[in-house]
Amino acid sequence: MRREQPDHYAVLQVSPRASQSEIAAAYERLRELYSAERTAEAAPELQTLAAEKRGQIERAYQALADESRRAAYDQEQGFATTGDPARLDYAPLPPARGRERVDVVVAAERRQPTQRASHRRGPMAWLLSLGMGAALVAALLLVLLSGVRTSGGAAALATPTIRGVTLPFTELQVQQFRSAAEGNNTAESWIALGNALFDNLQTLREQAPLSPQYRGLLQGWLDVAAAYERALTLRESATVRADRAVALFNYGQDAPDPRRVADAVAEVERGLANGVNEPRALINYGLILAQLEPPRREEAFAAWRKVREVAPQSPEAGSAERLLRSYGQS
């Protein structure tokens, strides 16, 4: 069995097909971004996180800067070295849409705040526990170098106080979704509430994962899971169950709370055992499995391959294909 290692490409935020010059440029940019001088005035816990990130960056660059070491690492990790050089956007799990997003331009378009919970936007092509994306890097600077004001409750979730971060749904919209769910008590209304809460939290998770605001709102992931649970009592849906599992997994990872991670994994295992065929559910199952410690990549690959089999013409099939290729799979 191949020994699992950190994904050095994800740490440096480059594709496994990046050139040596691209790797060097990424290293220089990140080394400056997380330098001790730049973070000297940050809170102690953020200085610690920045120091840990500097260590990851140095180890990744040492592994990839030398071509022979890089070739050995690629072979050990099973990364593809030929084929379509897709640009990979490394970021965490997808925002309530069940599909990862790979193309950065498409991802930005899908993140426009004019969308509504009834029309689920496409998630990032995060490619799992492989590190932080460019948005996360910028977010750390926002946290360290700008005055971040935080508040609690629903208003904090709906109205960000971090400069440069715009959430998809305003406080008023979130309240409207909640009122509709409580008043109508339909599966659709509870799903809409869950989606709105999920999208706002995931935006913070993508763009300001180290901010006091996001850290103070982690409990919101359980609110997302509860909204989806209410929907499931009214109408069964494998996709909603998978979205609920992602919410539990996000909370379990970030809190951290191993019990919630175990709950999410149990949901994945139950769905796979029951032969779930819904493409978005299978995408999410794979994302969770590949992000575990240690990762269960072969099971993730099987879930993504199943997407191609059951829905070969679907957008999810394209997402599954790109995920598999990123791991050197076919």
Secondary structure by P-SEA (a helix, b strand, c coil): cccccccccccccccccccaaaaaaaaaaaaaaacccccccccaaaaaaaaaaaaaaaaaaaacccaaaaaaaaaaaccccccccccccccccccccccccccaaaaaaaacccccccbbbbbccccccccccaaaaaaaaaacccbbbbbbcaaaaaccccccccccccaaaaaaaaaaaaacccaaaaaaaaaaaaaaaaaaaacccccaaaaaacaaaaaaaaaaaaaaaacccaaaaaaaaaaaaaaaaaaccaaaaaaaaaaaaaaaaaccccaaaaaaaaaaaaaccccaaaaaaaaaaaaaaaccccaaaaaaaaaaaaaccc
